[in-house]
Amino acid sequence: MSKIKFTNRAGLELAGNLELPAGGTWQATALFAHCFTCTRNIKAARNITRALAKAGFAVLRFDFTGLGESDGDFSDTSFSSNLDDLEDAAAWMEDNLGAPQLLVGHSLGGAAVLAAAERMQSVRAVATLAAPASADHILEQFGEDLETIESEGSAEIQLAGRPFRIGKDFVDDARSHSIDDRLRKLRRALLVLHSPVDKTVSIENAQKIFAAALHPKSFVSLDNADHLLSDEADSNYAGQIISAWASRFLEFRSPESSKDVAVAGRTADGFLCRVQAGQHALLADEPQENGGKDFGPDPYHYLASALGACTVMTLNMYARHKKLPVERVQCEVAHDRIHAEDCQECEKRKGRIDRLTRMITIEGDLDEDQRGRMLEIADRCPVHRTLENEIRVESRLA
């Protein structure tokens, strides 16, 4: 999980979390919208996005304007501004990971993804959890304060035990959005997940959404789950269901025909780069102390990783071939620079030279002669030989 920030169209910095599969390689992309007055770190959001990441998705969840760690004043927001935030988050994903193919929304976030889907060409599937059938359903939570908002222009109301100032513009904007119209224009696969015992947004809302949508559409009952999916088992289950369902409708990344590595980065994003190595999508960045955001390994970490990985592969292959009792090989690689005169074996005598130092651990019942031979074999790994050979780098303008 990595923390990210992006700027929305209002010039405010919004905070998010990027969940990637283990190893950093993803097959599809997804964007998650949290519930009204919640944040990206609510348990349901964390568990669902992590379940999607385990299934091969790169998933972004973020705090809407004025909530969590995002900038802005919540009293200045509206349902329309939430849609704008979603579209801006999708734009960030497109620039850095790939445009979102799946939208997932919880509660009012569910209504938001239904409304925003038509604004995103990349979206192929939409999943809602405990979503209301209309944006103005949220007004029911305001109780008697709604009358105060309409007569006085705003009011401070208590939601989930916290005070929020709600203005009349928010109320008017919520009433102006027709989810029914958006559902008829959705033209995407739809999954509706809802609990029949949800006391905040009743099951009738799910029925209305399902009835108004065109096929393909599916419904899954969340049984005894509460509105916030506060039981970890419920949110984990929801994430697994969404990932399995979405795989039928999304174009999952297929292996690339090229074995080359392609790296791209936007000037505005500092050091952040997207790396495409065959079928594997990775991120590269610099640590924060060097001016980066530490979203991925830096270039020298990738170089050290190449040597370390090749060393481990070579030694394990040798152990299998010789039927040695080796259980596991570990290789730690450190990079630094030393003065040339301190290296007696180096041809260069002035200035500095780069040094890669390997610390190799071999777990297994080997004698000293066998361990010594394994150390010799380590120097034969292809990447080691490439680094010690004369290398020519040719550059051309595309």
N, C-alpha and C positions, 0 to 999 in steps of 0.2 A: 504494500500500500504506500502510495506517495501523496503528499499534499501538493496541490497546485493552486494557482490563482490566475484569474483571467479578468479582463476589463469588459464590462457590458456596454451597451450603446449609450447609456447615460453617463459613462465615464467613471463608474464605480467599480471597485475591485471586489470580485466575488471569490469566495474560498471553496475549494472542493477537495475530494479524495479520489484518487485514481486507483482502482483495484485491477490488478493484472494477474493472469494465471501464473502458477509456479514456473520459473524459467523465463518469464517475460514474453512468451510467444502466444498470441491470441488469434482466434479464428474468426471472430465477429466482434462487433462493437455495440454497446448499449449505454443509454442515458437514463438515470433514475431521478424522479421528482418526489420530494418528501411531502408529508402532510402539512396542513395549515398550522402555522406558528411553530412547527417542529424545526429540527435542524437535520443536517446530513448525518449526524452521529446518533440519531435515535436507533435503538436496537434493531428494529425491523429493517431500516435502511442498510445498516452494517451487514446483517446476516444475509439479506437477499442479494446484495451486490457481491458479497464474498462467495456465495453459492454460485452465482453466475460466473465469477472469475474462475472458480474451480472447473466449470464446464467449458472453459475456453473463451470466455468473453473478456474484452477490455471494457470496464465499466466506470463511468464517471458519475458520482453523486456530489451535489454541491448545495450550499446554502443560498436560498433566494435572497434578494436584496433586503437588508435590514434585519436579517436573522443570523444566528450563529456567529461565525467569524467574518461574514460578508459586510461590506460597507453599506451605508445608506440608512435611512429612517423608515422603519416599517410603516409608520402612519402615512407615508407618501406612496406606498405601493398599492397595487390592485391586481385583480385577476389578469388583466391585460399586461401589466408589467411582468407578471410571472411567465406569461407566454413569451415575452421578449427575452427574459433571462434564459429560458429554455433554448430558444433559437440561438442566442449568443453562446451558450454552452456547447451546442451542437457545432457551431462554427469553430470553436476552439478545438473540439475533437477532430473535425475534418482537417484542420491544419496540422495536428500533432499525432493523431492516431488513425484517422479514417472516420468519415462521417457516420453517425449512429444509425444502425440498422434496426435496433429494437428500442422502443420507449417503454419504460415501466413507471407507473405512478401510483402513489399511495394516498388514499382519501382525496382531498382537494387536488393533490398532485396527480391523481388519476384523471380527474376532470380536465386538468391542464394538459396532460399528454394527449388526451382525445382531441382537444381543441388545437394543439400545436402540430399534430402529425401532418396535417395537410400542408403545412408551411415548410416541411422538410422532405425533399425529394428522396433522400437516402433511406428513409424509414420504410421497412417492409412489414413490421409487426408491432402491435401495441398490447401491453398487458396492464390491467388495472387491478388494484387491491382496495377493497372497501371504499370504492369511489361513489360519490353522489351522482345522480342522473342530471343535475343542473348545477351551475356554479353558484346560484343564489341559495342553494341548500344550506350553505355555511351560515347564512343569516339567521337560521333557526337557533344557532348557538348563542346569539346575542341577547335573546330573551327580551325583557322590557327595555334594555339599553338601546334596542333598535329604534324605538320611538324617540329616544333622546337624541340619537345620532341624526335622525331625519329632521327633528325640530331645531336642534342647536348646532348642527353641522359636524359634530364629532362627539365622541364619548370615550372614556377609558373603561374598558371591560375586562373581566377576568376570564382567561382561557387557560385551561390546564394549570391552574394555580398561579398564573403570572398575569400582570397587567399589560394590556395592549391598547394603544389609542387607535380607534377606527374612525375614519372620516366618511362623510356622505358620498364622496367620490367613489370610495371603495364599494359602497352599497349599490350605487347607481350602475357602476361598471359590472358588478356581479350579475345584476338583473338583465344586463344588455346581451349576455352571451347565451345563445341557444345551443346546448349540446346536441339536441336532436338533429339540428341542421348539420352540425359537424359530423355526426355519426353516419348520416346518409351520404356524405361526401368522403368518408374515411378511406375507402378503397384499400384498406390494409387488413391483414389478418388480425383478429381481436380475440384476446383471452380475458375473461372476466372472472376474478376470484373474489369471493365474498363469504362472510360467515352469516348463517341464518340467525345467529343470536347477537349480531352487532347492534348495540343499543344507541350508537352515535349516528350511524348511517344505516338505515334499515335495509333488509334484503330486497325490499320492493324497488330500491334504486338499481340494484343489479338486474332485476327483471326488466326494468324500463330500458336500461342500456342495451341489454341483450336483444330485446324485441326490436329496438330501433335500428340496430346495426345490420348490415348486409353480411352474407357469408363471404369468406370463411370466418366462423366465430365459434368459440367454445366457452363453456362455463365449468368452473370447479368450485365446489363448496369447501370452505375452510372450517367446516364443522363447528367446534366449540371455541374458536378463536375470538378474542375481543377485538375492538376496533384498531388498536395500536399493535396488534400481533405481539403483545408483550411476552408471551410464552415463546422461548427460543425455538422450541420444536415447530411451532406454527410458521415462523418466518423462514426457518431453514427449509421446511417442506415447500413453502410457496416458491422459494428460489429454485429448488430442484424441479418443481412442476413447470415453472416459466422457461427454464433452460431446455428441458426436454421438449416442450411444446414448440418453442421458437425454432428449434433445429429443423422443423418440417418446412419452414417458410423462408428462412434466411439463406443467403448464399455464403456458406462458410468458406473461409480462405482455403484455396487448393494449393498444392505445391507449385512453386514457381518453376518454369522451365529453365530459367537462367540460374547458373551457379554463382554469378557475380554478386557483389555487395553494392547496394545503392544507399547513399546517405544524403538526407536533405534536411535543411533547417531554415526557418524564417529569421530574417535579420532582427525583427522585433522581439524574438524569443531568446535573445542572448546566446548562450552556448548550446541550448537544447537542440538535439538532432534526432531524427527518426532513422533508424537503421533497418534496411530490408536485406537480410542475408538468405537468399533462396526463399523458402517458405516461412522463415522465422522473422518476426517483427520485434525489434528491440529499441531501446532508447539510450542515447548517450548524452552526457552532460558533464559539467564541471562541479566540484564541491562548492559549497557556499563561500568558503574562505577564498576561493579563486574567482568569485563573481557569478557563479552558476547557482542553480537551484537544487542540485543533487538528485535529479529525477532518474539518473542512470549512471553506470560506470563512466569514468573519464577515458579518453583514448588510450592512455598508458595502462589503465586497468584492463582494457580489452586486449592490449598487446601481451600483458603478463598472463591473462587468462588463456590466450592462444597457446603460449608456451606450456603453461601448467596442464591444460587439457590434453595437449599432444603427448606430454610426458606420461601422464597417468594412463592414457590409452595404449601407448607403446609398451609400458611396463606390464600392464595387465595382459596384453596380447602375448608378450614374451613368456609370462608366467603360465598362461594356458598352454602355449606351445610346448614348453619344457615340463609341464605337469608339476610345477612347483607349488608347495603348500602356502600360497599367498591368498589372504582373505580380502585385503583392501589396500589400496595405494592412495596416499595423499601427497599433494605437492603444493607448497606455499611459495609464491614468487614475489620478490620485492624488487622494485626498480629504483636506482639512484644513479648519481653521476660522481665519478672520482677523477682525480688528477691523473693524466696519462703517465707521468713519471712514477706513480705508485703501482702501476701494472707492469710487472716484469715481462709478461708474456705478450704484451700488446706491441704492434708495430708502430703505432702512433706514439710519439714521445713528448708532444707538447699539447697544451690545452686540456680539455676534459673528454672523457669517454663515458658512454652509457654502460651501466652494469645491471644485469638481471641475475639475481641470486635465488637459486632453488633450494628449498629445504624439503627433502623427500622422506616421507614416512612409509615404511613397508610393514604391514601387519601380517604376520605369519611365522611359522616355525622354520626359519631359514638359518643356515650357518653363516659365518662371516664371509666365506668364499662366495657363497650364493648372493649375499647382499652386495658384495663388491662387484660382482658381475652385473647385477641389476643396475648399479650406479653407472657402469660403463655403457649399458644399453640405453640409459636415459639420454646420453649425449648423442644417440643415433636417431632420436625422434625427428620426424621431417621438419617441424617448425624450428627446432634447434639448428638443424643444418641450414635451413633457409636464412636464419638470422646471422649465421656465421659466414655464409657465402657472400660473394659480391652481389649487391642488389641494385638494380636500376629502376627508378621510378619515372615513367613517362607521363606527361600531362598534355592534354589537348582541350581546346574549347569546343563544347558541343555546339 
